[in-house]
Amino acid sequence: MIDKELVKKRFSKSLDTYEDNAFVQREMGAKLISLLEKKEFNTIFEIGCASGLLTKQIKENLKYNSLTANDIVADAKSYVENIATEFICEDIEKITFDKKYDLIISNACLQWCNDINSTINKLLFALNDNGILAFTLFGEDNLKEIKNLFNFQNKVCVSAKIFKEETIKLYFDTPLDVLRHIKLTGVNAVQEHKFTKSTLKEFEENYKNLYSENGKVYLTYNPIYLIIKKNDIV
């Protein structure tokens, strides 16, 4: 089970640093919007708005009458209140929708669900006829270097056809820079790990030995893009 309080804590701390360090997530949001065949919607619901990275991309690239932004972190409201029509602070797995939307969209968020398939079914039910559910999440190879070294497990099961999947490598000068990047983007929200001086040194040595190329160390991201039209599924 994913510790939602830990997720909330980590992303709350990273709100101010997220956009300057979430290089992959920025590209993912732009690509997700580019994959939408339709660019005009009456009502849009965004899941996991955080500091408003995707919210701003929605404003710049889509036409809409109302935009509802959602996040589990209450402080996210201050980052999107000048763009969104409404803000709802709630865990997406606990939300009860009282209206339907033409587009429900989310970037790098739904992997934090404990039951992602049930959540997707709920989101499809919250769409109007011909509504679209568009989202990105991460596959099994995401942050595989960190998962391998710490034996973390973060498998994602989605009962839907993958629209697009890719692998992206980010390069850093040192393993400590990798850890700093992870901390500043909040993507270490699944499990906590505390280093001692000796275990940190061991981590650095192992990371360099296993995950180095051309004098740099790398970190793998595995984005998955899905776009589901309600009437094609239900």
Backbone hydrogen bonds in HBPLUS format (Angstrom, degrees):
<---DONOR---> <-ACCEPTOR-->    atom                        ^
c    i                          cat <-CA-CA->   ^        H-A-AA   ^      H-
h    n   atom  resd res      DA  || num        DHA   H-A  angle D-A-AA Bond
n    s   type  num  typ     dist DA aas  dist angle  dist       angle   num
A0006-LEU N   A0003-ASP O   3.11 MM   3  5.34 124.5  2.43 100.8 114.2     1
A0007-VAL N   A0003-ASP O   3.05 MM   4  6.43 154.6  2.11 148.3 156.0     2
A0008-LYS N   A0004-LYS O   2.85 MM   4  6.07 163.8  1.88 148.7 152.7     3
A0009-LYS N   A0005-GLU O   2.96 MM   4  6.10 156.0  2.02 140.2 146.9     4
A0010-ARG N   A0006-LEU O   2.91 MM   4  6.08 168.4  1.92 154.7 157.0     5
A0011-PHE N   A0007-VAL O   3.03 MM   4  6.16 171.5  2.03 156.3 158.8     6
A0012-SER N   A0008-LYS O   2.95 MM   4  5.89 146.5  2.06 141.1 150.7     7
A0013-LYS N   A0009-LYS O   3.19 MM   4  6.37 153.1  2.26 143.9 149.8     8
A0014-SER N   A0010-ARG O   3.20 MM   4  6.42 133.0  2.43 136.1 148.5     9
A0017-THR N   A0014-SER O   3.07 MM   3  5.26 134.0  2.29 103.9 116.8    10
A0018-TYR N   A0014-SER O   2.79 MM   4  5.50 126.8  2.08 159.3 171.2    11
A0021-ASN N   A0018-TYR O   3.02 MM   3  5.43 154.1  2.09 112.5 120.8    12
A0022-ALA N   A0018-TYR O   2.78 MM   4  5.64 134.6  1.98 162.1 176.7    13
A0026-ARG N   A0022-ALA O   3.03 MM   4  6.19 147.9  2.14 145.8 153.8    14
A0027-GLU N   A0023-PHE O   3.28 MM   4  6.60 160.0  2.32 146.1 150.3    15
A0028-MET N   A0024-VAL O   2.87 MM   4  6.13 155.1  1.93 151.8 160.0    16
A0029-GLY N   A0025-GLN O   2.99 MM   4  6.16 159.2  2.04 146.4 150.3    17
A0030-ALA N   A0026-ARG O   3.18 MM   4  6.43 163.9  2.20 149.0 152.9    18
A0031-LYS N   A0027-GLU O   2.95 MM   4  6.12 158.9  1.99 149.2 155.3    19
A0032-LEU N   A0028-MET O   2.87 MM   4  6.03 158.3  1.92 150.6 156.7    20
A0033-ILE N   A0029-GLY O   3.13 MM   4  6.35 164.8  2.16 149.9 152.8    21
A0034-SER N   A0030-ALA O   3.04 MM   4  6.23 151.2  2.13 141.3 149.9    22
A0035-LEU N   A0031-LYS O   3.01 MM   4  6.24 133.8  2.23 144.5 156.0    23
A0035-LEU N   A0032-LEU O   3.18 MM   3  5.23 134.4  2.39  96.2 108.4    24
A0036-LEU N   A0033-ILE O   3.17 MM   3  5.40 154.3  2.24 104.6 112.3    25
A0063-LYS N   A0039-LYS O   2.92 MM  24  6.33 163.7  1.94 156.3 161.7    26
A0041-PHE N   A0063-LYS O   2.81 MM  22  6.16 165.3  1.83 156.4 158.0    27
A0065-ASN N   A0042-ASN O   2.98 MM  23  5.01 153.3  2.06 124.4 132.6    28
A0066-SER N   A0042-ASN O   3.09 MM  24  6.53 144.8  2.22 159.3 168.4    29
A0102-ASP N   A0043-THR O   3.02 MM  59  5.32 143.9  2.16 127.3 138.0    30
A0103-LEU N   A0043-THR O   3.15 MM  60  6.55 142.6  2.30 153.5 161.8    31
A0044-ILE N   A0066-SER O   2.99 MM  22  6.29 151.4  2.08 147.7 156.9    32
A0068-THR N   A0044-ILE O   2.85 MM  24  6.20 169.7  1.86 158.9 159.9    33
A0045-PHE N   A0103-LEU O   2.87 MM  58  6.33 154.0  1.94 156.3 164.9    34
A0105-ILE N   A0045-PHE O   2.91 MM  60  6.32 159.3  1.95 158.6 165.3    35
A0046-GLU N   A0068-THR O   2.78 MM  22  6.18 167.6  1.79 169.1 173.5    36
A0070-ASN N   A0046-GLU O   2.90 MM  24  5.96 131.9  2.14 151.6 166.0    37
A0047-ILE N   A0105-ILE O   2.94 MM  58  6.31 157.8  1.99 155.0 162.3    38
A0048-GLY N   A0070-ASN O   2.82 MM  22  5.47 112.9  2.28 115.2 134.2    39
A0049-CYS N   A0070-ASN O   2.80 MM  21  5.85 161.7  1.83 155.4 160.9    40
A0052-GLY N   A0049-CYS O   2.85 MM   3  5.20 161.0  1.89 138.8 140.3    41
A0056-LYS N   A0052-GLY O   2.98 MM   4  5.98 157.9  2.03 146.4 148.4    42
A0057-GLN N   A0054-LEU O   3.00 MM   3  4.91 113.1  2.46  92.9 109.8    43
A0058-ILE N   A0054-LEU O   2.80 MM   4  6.10 149.3  1.90 155.5 164.2    44
A0059-LYS N   A0055-THR O   3.07 MM   4  6.36 160.3  2.11 145.6 150.4    45
A0060-GLU N   A0056-LYS O   3.02 MM   4  6.21 152.4  2.09 144.9 152.1    46
A0061-ASN N   A0057-GLN O   3.06 MM   4  6.03 136.7  2.25 140.0 149.7    47
A0062-LEU N   A0058-ILE O   2.86 MM   4  5.32 153.1  1.93 152.1 152.5    48
A0085-THR N   A0067-LEU O   2.72 MM  18  5.19 144.0  1.85 140.9 152.9    49
A0086-GLU N   A0067-LEU O   3.34 MM  19  6.68 152.0  2.43 145.3 144.6    50
A0069-ALA N   A0086-GLU O   2.82 MM  17  6.16 167.3  1.84 160.8 158.2    51
A0088-ILE N   A0069-ALA O   2.83 MM  19  6.31 154.6  1.90 155.8 164.5    52
A0071-ASP N   A0088-ILE O   3.20 MM  17  6.70 150.5  2.29 150.0 155.4    53
A0090-GLU N   A0071-ASP O   3.09 MM  19  6.07 132.6  2.33 122.6 133.3    54
A0076-ALA N   A0073-VAL O   3.16 MM   3  5.71 158.5  2.21 113.3 119.8    55
A0077-LYS N   A0074-ALA O   3.17 MM   3  6.07 166.6  2.19 124.8 127.7    56
A0079-TYR N   A0076-ALA O   2.97 MM   3  5.40 146.0  2.09 111.7 121.9    57
A0080-VAL N   A0077-LYS O   3.15 MM   3  5.48 145.2  2.27 107.7 117.0    58
A0081-GLU N   A0077-LYS O   2.92 MM   4  5.62 131.2  2.17 161.2 170.2    59
A0083-ILE N   A0080-VAL O   2.87 MM   3  5.34 159.9  1.92 118.5 125.3    60
A0084-ALA N   A0080-VAL O   2.82 MM   4  5.82 167.4  1.84 171.6 174.8    61
A0094-LYS N   A0091-ASP O   2.82 MM   3  5.38 157.3  1.87 119.8 127.4    62
A0101-TYR N   A0126-ALA O   2.90 MM  25  6.39 148.8  2.00 146.2 155.0    63
A0128-ASN N   A0101-TYR O   2.77 MM  27  5.54 157.2  1.82 144.2 144.2    64
A0132-ILE N   A0102-ASP O   2.93 MM  30  6.26 159.5  1.97 142.8 146.1    65
A0104-ILE N   A0132-ILE O   2.94 MM  28  6.39 160.4  1.98 161.1 167.3    66
A0134-ALA N   A0104-ILE O   2.89 MM  30  6.31 163.2  1.92 162.5 168.1    67
A0106-SER N   A0134-ALA O   3.03 MM  28  6.58 141.1  2.19 147.3 157.2    68
A0136-THR N   A0106-SER O   3.00 MM  30  6.44 141.9  2.15 141.1 153.0    69
A0108-ALA N   A0136-THR O   3.19 MM  28  5.34 129.3  2.46 103.4 116.6    70
A0112-TRP N   A0109-CYS O   3.00 MM   3  6.03 169.2  2.01 132.5 135.2    71
A0113-CYS N   A0110-LEU O   3.10 MM   3  5.51 164.5  2.13 115.4 117.4    72
A0119-THR N   A0115-ASP O   3.12 MM   4  6.35 153.1  2.20 146.4 154.6    73
A0120-ILE N   A0116-ILE O   2.89 MM   4  6.11 156.8  1.94 149.8 155.5    74
A0121-ASN N   A0117-ASN O   3.05 MM   4  6.30 158.5  2.10 145.9 151.3    75
A0122-LYS N   A0118-SER O   3.00 MM   4  6.25 153.2  2.08 143.6 150.8    76
A0123-LEU N   A0119-THR O   2.91 MM   4  6.20 154.5  1.97 149.9 157.1    77
A0124-LEU N   A0120-ILE O   2.91 MM   4  6.17 154.8  1.98 151.5 158.0    78
A0125-PHE N   A0121-ASN O   3.09 MM   4  6.32 151.9  2.17 143.2 150.4    79
A0126-ALA N   A0122-LYS O   3.10 MM   4  6.38 131.0  2.35 136.0 149.1    80
A0126-ALA N   A0123-LEU O   3.06 MM   3  4.96 129.6  2.32  92.2 106.2    81
A0127-LEU N   A0124-LEU O   3.19 MM   3  5.36 161.6  2.23 108.7 111.3    82
A0131-GLY N   A0128-ASN O   2.80 MM   3  4.99 144.7  1.92 136.9 133.7    83
A0230-LYS N   A0131-GLY O   2.88 MM  99  5.51 169.4  1.89 160.6 164.1    84
A0133-LEU N   A0228-ILE O   2.83 MM  95  5.12 168.4  1.85 155.0 158.9    85
A0228-ILE N   A0133-LEU O   2.77 MM  95  5.12 168.1  1.78 152.8 156.7    86
A0135-PHE N   A0226-LEU O   2.90 MM  91  5.48 163.7  1.93 158.8 164.3    87
A0226-LEU N   A0135-PHE O   2.90 MM  91  5.48 165.9  1.91 168.7 173.1    88
A0137-LEU N   A0224-ILE O   3.06 MM  87  5.40 148.3  2.17 142.2 151.5    89
A0224-ILE N   A0137-LEU O   2.81 MM  87  5.40 149.6  1.91 160.4 157.8    90
A0139-GLY N   A0222-ASN O   2.74 MM  83  5.26 164.4  1.76 155.2 159.7    91
A0142-ASN N   A0139-GLY O   3.11 MM   3  5.64 164.5  2.13 118.2 121.5    92
A0144-LYS N   A0141-ASP O   3.27 MM   3  5.09 140.5  2.44 130.1 119.8    93
A0143-LEU N   A0220-THR O   2.64 MM  77  5.12 155.7  1.69 157.9 159.4    94
A0146-ILE N   A0143-LEU O   3.06 MM   3  5.56 121.2  2.42 110.9 123.5    95
A0147-LYS N   A0143-LEU O   3.06 MM   4  6.37 166.9  2.07 156.3 160.4    96
A0148-ASN N   A0144-LYS O   2.85 MM   4  5.84 153.9  1.92 141.1 147.9    97
A0149-LEU N   A0145-GLU O   3.15 MM   4  6.30 159.4  2.20 142.1 147.1    98
A0150-PHE N   A0146-ILE O   3.02 MM   4  6.15 153.7  2.09 151.5 158.3    99
A0151-ASN N   A0147-LYS O   2.64 MM   4  5.13 114.4  2.06 135.9 148.6   100
A0152-PHE N   A0147-LYS O   3.00 MM   5  4.45 134.6  2.21 117.7 127.9   101
A0163-PHE N   A0225-TYR O   3.01 MM  62  5.59 131.8  2.26 147.5 161.2   102
A0164-LYS N   A0225-TYR O   3.09 MM  61  5.05 143.0  2.24 143.7 144.8   103
A0225-TYR N   A0164-LYS O   2.74 MM  61  5.05 168.7  1.76 159.4 161.0   104
A0166-GLU N   A0223-PRO O   3.09 MM  57  5.68 158.6  2.14 160.5 163.6   105
A0168-ILE N   A0221-TYR O   2.84 MM  53  5.05 167.7  1.86 147.3 151.1   106
A0221-TYR N   A0168-ILE O   2.71 MM  53  5.05 165.4  1.73 160.3 164.7   107
A0170-LEU N   A0219-LEU O   2.90 MM  49  5.26 167.6  1.92 153.0 156.2   108
A0219-LEU N   A0170-LEU O   2.86 MM  49  5.26 146.1  1.97 148.3 158.5   109
A0172-PHE N   A0217-VAL O   2.75 MM  45  5.34 163.1  1.78 161.3 166.0   110
A0217-VAL N   A0172-PHE O   2.94 MM  45  5.34 169.0  1.96 157.7 159.7   111
A0177-ASP N   A0174-THR O   3.05 MM   3  5.24 129.9  2.31 101.0 113.7   112
A0178-VAL N   A0174-THR O   3.33 MM   4  6.80 141.7  2.49 139.7 149.9   113
A0178-VAL N   A0175-PRO O   3.09 MM   3  4.97 122.6  2.43  91.2 106.0   114
A0179-LEU N   A0175-PRO O   3.08 MM   4  6.49 158.9  2.12 150.6 154.6   115
A0180-ARG N   A0176-LEU O   2.92 MM   4  6.15 152.5  2.00 143.6 151.7   116
A0181-HIS N   A0177-ASP O   2.94 MM   4  6.09 157.2  1.99 143.4 149.0   117
A0182-ILE N   A0178-VAL O   3.01 MM   4  6.29 162.1  2.04 153.8 158.3   118
A0183-LYS N   A0179-LEU O   2.98 MM   4  6.18 157.8  2.03 146.5 152.5   119
A0184-LEU N   A0180-ARG O   2.94 MM   4  6.13 161.6  1.98 152.6 157.2   120
A0185-THR N   A0181-HIS O   3.15 MM   4  6.30 130.0  2.42 142.9 154.3   121
A0186-GLY N   A0182-ILE O   3.08 MM   4  6.10 119.2  2.47 138.5 152.4   122
A0186-GLY N   A0183-LYS O   3.30 MM   3  5.22 148.5  2.40  96.8 105.8   123
A0200-LEU N   A0196-THR O   2.94 MM   4  5.98 154.9  2.00 151.1 157.3   124
A0201-LYS N   A0197-LYS O   3.20 MM   4  6.34 155.5  2.27 138.3 144.6   125
A0202-GLU N   A0198-SER O   2.98 MM   4  6.21 155.6  2.04 144.8 151.8   126
A0203-PHE N   A0199-THR O   2.86 MM   4  6.04 154.1  1.93 141.4 148.5   127
A0204-GLU N   A0200-LEU O   2.99 MM   4  6.26 162.6  2.02 151.2 154.7   128
A0205-GLU N   A0201-LYS O   3.05 MM   4  6.29 163.0  2.08 150.3 154.5   129
A0206-ASN N   A0202-GLU O   2.93 MM   4  6.10 167.0  1.95 154.0 157.7   130
A0207-TYR N   A0203-PHE O   2.85 MM   4  5.95 162.5  1.88 153.9 159.2   131
A0208-LYS N   A0204-GLU O   3.03 MM   4  6.16 166.1  2.05 148.3 152.0   132
A0209-ASN N   A0205-GLU O   3.03 MM   4  6.18 158.6  2.07 146.6 152.7   133
A0210-LEU N   A0206-ASN O   2.97 MM   4  6.06 151.7  2.05 148.9 155.8   134
A0211-TYR N   A0207-TYR O   2.78 MM   4  5.52 162.1  1.82 153.4 158.2   135
A0218-TYR N   A0211-TYR O   3.18 MM   7  6.01 147.8  2.29 146.9 153.0   136
A0213-GLU N   A0216-LYS O   2.77 MM   3  5.33 155.6  1.83 149.5 157.9   137
A0216-LYS N   A0213-GLU O   2.95 MM   3  5.33 160.0  1.99 117.8 124.5   138
A0232-ASP N   A0229-LYS O   2.91 MM   3  5.43 150.2  1.99 118.5 128.1   139
A0233-ILE N   A0230-LYS O   2.98 MM   3  5.45 157.1  2.03 115.6 122.8   140
A0234-VAL N   A0230-LYS O   2.90 MM   4  5.94 173.5  1.90 176.9 176.8   141
